[in-house]
Amino acid sequence: MKTRHYNRLDNGGITFTELGFGTAPMANLYRAVSEEEAQGALDAAWATGCRYFDTAPLYGLGLAETRLNTFFRGKNRDDYVLSTKVGRILQLCRPEERTGIGKFFDVPNRREIYDFTFDGVMRSFEASLERLGFDRVDILFAHDLDIFNHGTQERLDHYLNQFMEGGYKALLSLRDQGAIKAFGAGVNEWQPCQWMLERGDFDLFLLAGRYTLLEQEALGSFLPMCEQRGAGIVLGGPYNSGILATGPKPGAWYNYNPAPQAVLDKVAKIEAVCARHGVRLIEAALNFPLTHPSVVSLIPGGQVAAEVRANLDILSARIPPALWADLKREGLMRDDAPVPA
């Protein structure tokens, strides 16, 4: 698999595989996944050449990190890149109080406590190391500093300020000590990423679903700023939660919810252009974002081995340049969006 090297701080840098593995799906997201299925998906990712794995305490309420603990045993720690996240403390609770009921299945009884303070970030990092069985990770992302998770701008502002006054300093300290190589934020919206980049020394952002074949608004200001500052982008959700993989069928998912009609209509038009060129929608969707110079890796996700193997085949598809020209001519893609040659 092709790789991309990121070395903003001239500290040896990090080598990402173009496809990374996001661990939320195999941590019982939307359905219970057996241990055998989860390890099979991880094995399949490794067999494709994937060497970048992203996780978080939230995923399966600790289950994703403990499953990675099993998977990485016996593997050379220098052979892969690992990122996890901070900003939530997992607290024991009664079953009916558990975070993610109806979203995560058959997971530990834990509830999330948002904590972006200095001490909260350090506690979260220590707990992740314990679940993973490691003494270091490569990247830490402040997790879910966005309106999607916090509901209102006022509440988001509270946590952004808490993070910059506390957790951000913890991440700076960990990077300065060499406990991590890089840090940033893993967010569902580009606007808070830009807010943070304007105020701090960030290395990477894991941006979920906001730079895709369907959406390129981040090209207006955030992505140019990343280029100027040397900040890399790990792109999660290249299928916008599913609709760019399934097409605009009834019940298609967009941004973790059933797709609204306007999104269904736009995706139908994009899919029609793809069909004229003999390209599957999912192939165009996965190949498009990697063209941006700030993108270092894509994380499409996968619950089972077959889905993981399919992503590499999809990325290998040949896309005629005329497809991108037609999408732009029909107003379905921004004119300034970089596209594959």
C-alpha positions in Angstrom: 0.0 0.0 0.0 1.2 3.5 -0.7 2.4 5.7 2.1 2.6 9.4 2.9 5.3 10.8 5.2 4.4 13.6 7.6 7.3 15.5 9.3 6.2 19.0 10.2 8.4 19.2 13.3 11.5 17.5 11.8 11.4 14.9 14.6 11.5 11.9 12.3 7.9 12.3 11.4 5.1 9.7 10.9 4.6 7.5 7.9 0.9 6.9 7.2 -0.5 4.3 4.9 -3.0 5.9 2.5 -5.7 3.7 4.0 -6.0 3.7 7.8 -8.2 1.5 9.9 -10.8 3.1 12.1 -11.8 0.9 15.0 -15.3 2.2 15.9 -17.2 -0.2 13.6 -15.5 -3.3 15.0 -16.2 -2.1 18.6 -19.8 -3.1 18.3 -21.1 0.1 16.7 -24.7 -0.5 15.5 -24.4 -4.2 16.2 -22.5 -6.6 18.3 -19.3 -7.9 16.6 -17.8 -11.1 17.8 -14.2 -11.2 18.9 -13.5 -13.5 16.0 -15.0 -11.0 13.5 -13.2 -8.1 15.0 -9.8 -9.7 15.0 -10.5 -11.0 11.4 -11.1 -7.4 10.3 -7.9 -6.2 11.9 -6.0 -9.1 10.3 -7.4 -8.3 6.9 -6.4 -4.6 7.3 -2.8 -5.7 8.2 -2.7 -8.1 5.2 -3.6 -5.3 2.8 -0.6 -3.4 4.1 -2.5 -1.0 6.4 -0.2 0.2 9.1 -2.2 3.1 10.6 -4.8 2.4 13.2 -7.1 4.9 14.9 -9.1 4.3 18.1 -10.7 6.2 21.0 -12.0 5.5 24.5 -15.5 6.2 23.2 -15.4 3.3 20.7 -17.2 0.5 22.4 -16.5 2.3 25.7 -13.0 0.9 25.9 -13.7 -2.2 23.8 -11.8 -1.0 20.7 -8.7 -0.3 22.7 -8.7 -3.6 24.4 -9.3 -5.4 21.1 -6.2 -3.6 19.7 -4.3 -4.8 22.7 -4.9 -8.4 21.7 -4.2 -7.7 18.0 -0.9 -6.0 18.4 0.7 -8.6 20.7 3.8 -10.0 19.0 4.0 -7.2 16.5 7.0 -4.8 16.4 5.8 -1.5 17.9 7.8 0.5 15.3 6.0 -1.2 12.4 2.7 0.7 12.7 1.2 4.1 13.7 -1.4 4.4 16.4 -3.7 7.2 17.4 -6.2 7.5 20.1 -8.2 10.3 21.6 -8.7 12.4 24.8 -11.5 14.5 26.2 -13.7 11.8 27.8 -13.2 9.9 31.1 -15.1 6.6 31.2 -16.9 6.1 34.5 -18.5 2.9 35.9 -22.3 3.1 35.9 -25.5 1.1 36.0 -26.5 -0.5 32.7 -29.4 1.9 32.2 -27.0 4.9 32.5 -24.5 3.7 29.9 -23.4 6.0 27.1 -24.4 4.9 23.6 -27.5 2.8 24.3 -28.9 1.9 20.9 -25.6 2.9 19.2 -23.0 0.5 20.9 -24.1 -3.0 21.7 -22.7 -5.5 24.2 -20.1 -3.2 25.6 -18.9 -2.3 29.2 -21.2 -0.3 31.4 -19.5 3.0 31.3 -20.7 6.6 30.9 -18.7 9.4 29.3 -17.6 12.4 31.3 -16.3 15.2 29.1 -13.1 16.6 30.5 -10.7 18.7 28.4 -8.7 20.0 31.4 -5.0 19.4 31.8 -5.6 16.6 34.4 -8.5 15.2 32.4 -6.4 14.7 29.3 -3.6 13.1 31.3 -6.0 10.8 33.0 -7.6 9.8 29.7 -4.2 9.2 28.1 -3.1 7.0 31.1 -6.3 4.9 30.9 -5.9 4.4 27.2 -2.3 3.2 27.6 -3.6 0.7 30.2 -6.3 -0.6 27.9 -3.9 -0.8 24.9 -1.1 -2.3 26.9 1.4 0.2 25.6 3.7 2.8 27.0 3.2 5.3 24.1 1.0 6.2 21.2 2.0 8.2 18.1 -0.8 10.7 18.0 -3.4 12.1 20.4 -6.6 13.8 19.2 -8.9 15.9 21.3 -12.2 14.2 20.6 -15.5 15.7 19.4 -15.0 19.4 20.0 -18.0 20.2 17.8 -21.6 21.3 17.9 -22.7 17.9 16.7 -21.7 16.4 20.0 -22.3 19.3 22.4 -25.5 20.6 21.0 -25.1 24.4 21.2 -22.4 26.9 20.4 -22.4 28.0 24.0 -21.6 24.6 25.3 -19.0 24.0 22.6 -17.3 27.3 23.4 -17.1 26.2 27.1 -15.2 23.0 26.2 -13.0 24.7 23.5 -11.9 27.2 26.1 -11.4 24.5 28.7 -9.3 22.6 26.2 -7.1 25.5 25.2 -6.6 26.6 28.8 -5.8 23.0 30.0 -5.8 20.0 27.8 -3.9 21.7 25.0 -1.1 22.5 27.4 -1.1 18.8 28.4 -0.7 17.8 24.8 2.1 20.3 24.2 3.9 18.8 27.3 3.5 15.2 26.1 4.8 16.1 22.7 7.7 18.1 24.1 8.6 15.0 26.3 8.4 12.7 23.3 5.5 10.7 24.9 3.7 11.4 21.6 4.9 12.5 18.2 2.0 14.7 17.3 -1.4 15.9 18.4 -4.5 17.5 17.1 -8.3 17.2 17.2 -10.7 14.6 15.9 -13.8 16.5 15.0 -17.0 16.2 12.8 -16.9 19.9 11.7 -14.1 22.0 10.1 -15.1 25.3 11.8 -13.8 24.4 15.3 -10.7 22.9 13.7 -10.0 26.2 12.1 -10.7 28.0 15.4 -8.1 25.8 17.2 -5.6 26.1 14.4 -5.8 29.9 14.6 -4.9 29.7 18.3 -2.5 26.9 18.7 0.4 24.8 17.4 -1.5 21.8 16.0 0.0 19.0 13.9 -3.0 17.0 12.6 -6.7 17.0 12.4 -8.9 14.0 12.0 -11.8 15.5 10.1 -14.8 13.2 9.8 -17.1 13.6 6.8 -16.4 17.2 6.0 -14.2 16.9 2.9 -15.8 14.3 0.6 -17.2 13.9 -2.9 -20.4 15.3 -1.4 -18.9 18.2 0.6 -16.0 20.6 0.0 -16.9 23.7 2.0 -13.7 23.3 4.0 -11.8 24.4 0.9 -13.0 28.0 1.5 -10.6 28.7 4.4 -9.7 25.8 6.6 -7.8 23.5 4.2 -5.8 26.5 2.8 -4.8 27.3 6.3 -3.7 23.7 6.9 -1.5 24.0 3.8 0.0 27.3 5.1 0.6 25.9 8.6 1.8 22.4 7.6 -1.1 20.7 9.4 -2.0 17.3 8.1 -5.5 15.9 7.7 -6.6 12.4 8.5 -9.9 12.1 6.7 -12.5 10.0 8.4 -16.0 9.2 7.0 -15.1 9.5 3.3 -18.5 7.9 2.6 -20.4 10.5 4.7 -21.6 7.8 7.1 -22.6 5.5 4.3 -24.5 7.3 1.5 -21.5 7.6 -0.8 -21.0 3.8 -0.5 -24.6 2.6 -0.8 -25.9 5.3 -3.1 -29.2 7.3 -2.4 -31.3 4.2 -1.6 -34.2 4.5 0.9 -32.7 4.5 4.5 -29.3 5.6 3.4 -27.2 7.1 6.2 -25.7 10.6 6.1 -23.8 12.2 9.1 -24.9 9.3 11.4 -28.6 9.9 10.6 -31.1 9.0 7.8 -30.2 11.1 4.8 -32.5 14.1 4.1 -34.1 14.5 0.7 -31.7 17.2 -0.5 -28.7 15.0 0.2 -30.4 12.0 -1.5 -31.1 14.2 -4.6 -27.5 15.5 -4.8 -26.0 12.0 -4.4 -28.3 10.7 -7.1 -27.0 13.3 -9.5 -23.3 12.5 -8.6 -24.0 8.8 -9.1 -25.5 9.4 -12.5 -22.4 11.2 -13.6 -20.2 8.3 -12.3 -22.4 5.8 -14.1 -21.9 7.6 -17.4 -18.2 7.1 -17.0 -18.4 3.5 -15.9 -17.3 4.3 -12.4 -19.0 3.2 -9.2 -20.0 6.0 -6.8 -18.0 4.4 -4.0 -14.8 4.4 -6.2 -15.1 8.1 -6.9 -15.8 8.8 -3.3 -12.8 7.0 -1.9 -10.3 8.3 -4.5 -11.3 12.0 -4.5 -10.1 13.2 -1.0 -6.6 11.8 -1.2 -5.8 14.3 -3.9 -5.7 17.2 -1.5 -2.0 17.9 -0.4 -2.9 18.1 3.3 -4.6 14.7 3.4 -2.2 12.1 4.8 -4.6 9.1 5.2 -8.2 8.0 4.7 -10.2 6.0 7.3 -13.2 4.4 5.6 -13.9 1.9 8.3 -15.1 -1.7 8.2 -16.7 -4.2 10.5 -15.6 -7.4 8.8 -12.7 -8.7 6.8 -14.4 -8.5 3.4 -15.3 -4.8 3.9 -11.7 -4.0 4.8 -10.3 -5.9 1.8 -12.8 -4.2 -0.5 -11.5 -0.8 0.4 -8.1 -1.5 -1.1 -9.7 -2.7 -4.4 -11.9 0.4 -4.4 -8.9 2.7 -4.0 -7.2 1.0 -6.9 -10.0 1.9 -9.4 -9.1 3.9 -12.5 -11.1 7.1 -12.7 -11.2 8.9 -16.0 -10.4 12.6 -15.7 -13.5 13.5 -17.6 -15.6 12.4 -14.6 -14.3 15.1 -12.4 -14.7 17.7 -15.2 -18.3 16.7 -15.6 -19.0 16.9 -11.9 -17.6 20.4 -11.8 -19.4 21.5 -15.0 -22.7 20.3 -13.5 -22.1 22.2 -10.2 -21.8 19.0 -8.2 -18.2 19.8 -7.1 -16.3 22.9 -6.3 -14.3 24.3 -9.2 -11.2 24.7 -6.9 -11.3 21.1 -5.6 -8.1 19.2 -6.5 -8.9 16.0 -8.3 -6.9 12.9 -9.3 -4.9 13.2 -12.5 
